[in-house]
């Protein structure tokens, strides 16, 4: 129907007759001349209708926002003084010679002629087909399409095979709840939707495929937040006969290529690497935002003997931690601002937020400090804090003291918030690898070991002999790629020997019977010549969210769910009729 897209017209088309199709962004009547801004996927162009073509002009008067039109016209320069330099088509306009209303529109629930979405997210999701007409939403989905194209091209060039894995599969709990699908042909039995293609991609390595990838849909029935959805997309990758170093180098080059080709950005070569232990010690997080120059400083050894149980208790507790966080020029903070940060760390379980303002340490020493806690701290502790943090006049030092988990989460989050609030962010993109994760962590509720990543992650080879003697000290061959404080990819070298896999299952309190029931097909495959292999999965939604500057992965997905895992557009989930339930041999329990 069309000869050109609206957004592609420019001065090189001067004098050409064109046919355009699209939606009405806005209609304006200026002194008997009607202007229609026509919009399509590529952009917007101004169309002018003169009253000397009475029939067409009368039709143009009927047009309203979001009407769908076909317009025939001639491209011409805009009159002097009316050029719009902010619009790619701003040097030209189209003189309307023909007009057909292809479809009328009710008043749209979302104002599309504004620069931002004023509507609530609920309205945007309920009328998603209208929301997606907004240029910024279309730009994000175009970027997403480009991202997958670049990633596929890179992997294809490296000899990877794009292979699909099943959506209807066996329930093999991997950390979150499965979405279950009842089977009509096997009454009382269920398929599960895959939380990831983990086991199948390992089976593909055992099948000799050598290098596999898939843009895979994954499903997890878990509590949601800005970067979680019940169904999401990951770039799933697995390869055989690769060390973690070789695998990480290849994936690093892939992400550098992606940012170069899509965003025109050069990421560092190589990415820095931090061990899990160092990352937790310095930043309180295993996905640190390196743009923030602040670091946590351990001061427990200075606090063990102080007459202040808030500090001395955690300092003496093997599971406790006491840290200081120096904020340069933080002495400018008001008491109200400090109280606000105290409330903030409370979200993460911290019971308070102690601090010391450094007013004039250089000249007055202890007398130049200001804090409610100074009376509890001896001179040597104060001296040690000042030396270790490097605090200077005008600074403020915050403290965290509690169980290590609470301190890491609360002061780690405070570190990032201070960096954002105080304008301390350094650089736009700061990727890194986090490596040497613990193989297991102890769950105090069940009093057993659980896998920090998943039960198919390989332990360090040199620790195999002591695996059962000290599980807490065992490190895994896992690695995460982190960008600006967000984990964008995670993976590991896998266990490829049956005996080792069974030892790990035993440590995780998975009996032989349970292992056979849940993972028997994998254990059997391990006995038929399984190669060493490893892989990684990148969260495609998170990656696109970062690359487009969106605040939520919902803004880079065409049809996302709400935070209660509902689709407002289709009113899903919904009830089904009795006949469908009967076919599946299901009966609903009456609500209490």
Secondary structure, DSSP 4 states (H G I P E B T S, - for coil): --SS-GGG--GGGTT-EEEEEEEEEEEEEETTEEEEEEEETTEEEEEEE-TTSHHHHHHHHT--TT-EEEEEEEEEEPPTT---TTSTTTTEEEEEEEEEEEE--PPPSS-TTSSS--S-HHHHHHTHHHHTTSHHHHHHHHHHHHHHHHHHHHHHHTT-EE----SEE-----SSBPPEEE-SSSTT-EEEE-S-SHHHHHHHHHTT--EEEEEEEEE-B----TT--SEEEEEEEEEES--HHHHHHHHHHHHHHHHHHHH-----SSPEEEEHHHHHHHHSSSS--TTS---EEE-HHHHTTSS-HHHHHHHH-TTEEEEEEEETTGGG--HHHHHHHHHHHHTTT-S--EEEEESSHHHHGGGGEE-TTGGGS-HHHHHHHHHHHT--TT-EEEEEEEEHHHHHHHHHHHHHHHHHHTT----S--EEEEE--BSEEEETTTTEEEESS-TTBPBPGGGGGGTTT-GGGPBBSEEEEEETTEEEEEEEEBP--HHHHHHHHHHTT--HHHHHHHHHHHHHHTTTTPPPEEEEEEEHHHHHHHHHT-SSGGGGSTT---TTS-BTTTTBS----HHHHHHTT--PPPP-
